[in-house]
Amino acid sequence: MKREEWQKVYRPETGALDIRVKNTLASLPNDTRRTEMKKVLSFALVCVLALASVVALAAGVLVSDAVDAVTLAEKALEEKYGITKEMHTYFHREIMEAENHCTVVTYTGFADFAYVLGTYTVTVKGTDADAVWSRDGEDTSGGLEAPAWGAQQLETALEINAQTNSFGDVYLRAMEHALAAGVSAWEAPVPEDNPVPEGYQSWAHYYRAQALPVMEIAPKEALSLAKTAIVERYGLAREQAGQMEWHDTWTDFGMHDGTPVLCVWYSLCQNPDGGWTLGDGLYGAEVNVQTGVIEAIYYDSTLAGNG
């Protein structure tokens, strides 16, 4: 798959963003649909990305407590279960504030992967993160034939998807396990009706109207902050950072708990002649337009959405 073909395939699908914005990418067939995606992207992001107070990241970039909690949660998942950031493409992530100053981050297999993958729950308090898996103790031997899929199966799935540019075979195997266990096939939820506020042509128009009067961070600076945070958060090398491409048609304003943000998207495709390379995928960040704080950050290897 060549670079230009990759860019046509890996685009956030507006109809699924509220369910798994960090996990599913889909093709948009024409420029008209890409424009429509731009209008609703920011609103959909607000439905799933979390906001909290501020902590510091390297290079002077500030991030929210939610971003910090996710960083700790992902580290705990990898250390205890071997779940790497590339595997997160198979999960829907949720962030919830709990009692005793704890943040609970859950990773549930998306769609028909929910049965085989189960749910990982990470409780974060301060700098400590404790991870548990809903299918702990079950037999995961036998590769993709096992009814419970852990890191071994996900590693196999990633290899298959990277080699075939399709996740259909792996998805169907997961569905077969679910149906055999009596779990109904997954159905996409009906999108909620979110009427545009009176006096505005679209949600994008509304968000811009809220953001522009209070914007203290120049757009160029916001883009730089987003990219710096992404590079630092995911440990990208200088060469990889130089290859990242900013998607202006995907970038637009949004709201986060009443706070205007700029939702910025980058992609990385290191092999122009095709083939997935470690680090490739879609990267996103939400920048507070008043303070420059990174309110949310996201990476999707895209390997569960190639089909």
Phi, psi and omega in degrees: 000118182285164185305313183294328177290320178302317182293332178286328184278314189272084177228139179301130180273116188299326182291343183245358186301323182290343181265313185208062183301332184267002189236327186247131175238143182219162182281138171251120193287339183207171183297329180296315181291326177297321178295319179295322177300321181299325183290328185252353185303310185298319180296317180297322179299321181300331182291337188237340183266143188263155178239139174207190183281184197259137168227164187266144173245175179295164176062022175079004179278136179259139178233160180282163176299328180297318178297318179296320179296319179295321177301314179293321180296316181294323177296318179296319179297318181289318182293320185271322187241354181078016180277109182271169182296331178295331182281345182296345178298342179269001187238154169257125183256139175229145180237127182225140174277133182241182180288166177061034176060036179255151172242130180252122179246122180246145177234109182246135178306132184280150175050230184283002172277351185300322183290307185290328183269334182065209182228131171261130180241124181242123177260121184249127175222116185064237179257009180258141179222125181244121184251139173226156182237136182295341182248021176306137176090348179278158183286120178247014178282157178100012177063221183288353176280346179289143180284343177243126184253122175251207183297324181299314179293321180293324176297318177297317180299317179298319179296316179297314182295321180293325182282327186257351186057031179207144177247013184298314183296317180295318180298315181296323178296319178297320179295320180298318178298317182295315181294322179295333179270004179083015179269127182295149177300143182292140176235134180296133179292151178287126181302140178290150178280115180239085183296142178293136178307145182301136178095359181237144183284330183201168175298322179300318178297318180296313181298318179297320180296329178280327187277315189300318181294336184250006186290119178254343181259123179296144181308318180298320178292321179298318178297319179295317179298317180298313182294318179299316180297318180297313181299315180291317184296320185255007174063038180286143179285163180304318180296319179295318179300323179291337181269352180294138180246128178279136180255098183293327182285348177262345187270129180197174181280155175212183177233143179227105184052042179082001180256125180293137177226158172253121181269115187247137181234136174231155172231155178229120176227101190277342181247100184294343182265002177116163179094138180277137178238146181309125182104341178296151176146197183250132180238140179220155176208148175251124183250124176295121186286347179266324186243342184083004179293138174277108184277335179203152180215150193207142172222136175228120180295344179073000186286348175261009182224033183274345192281000000 
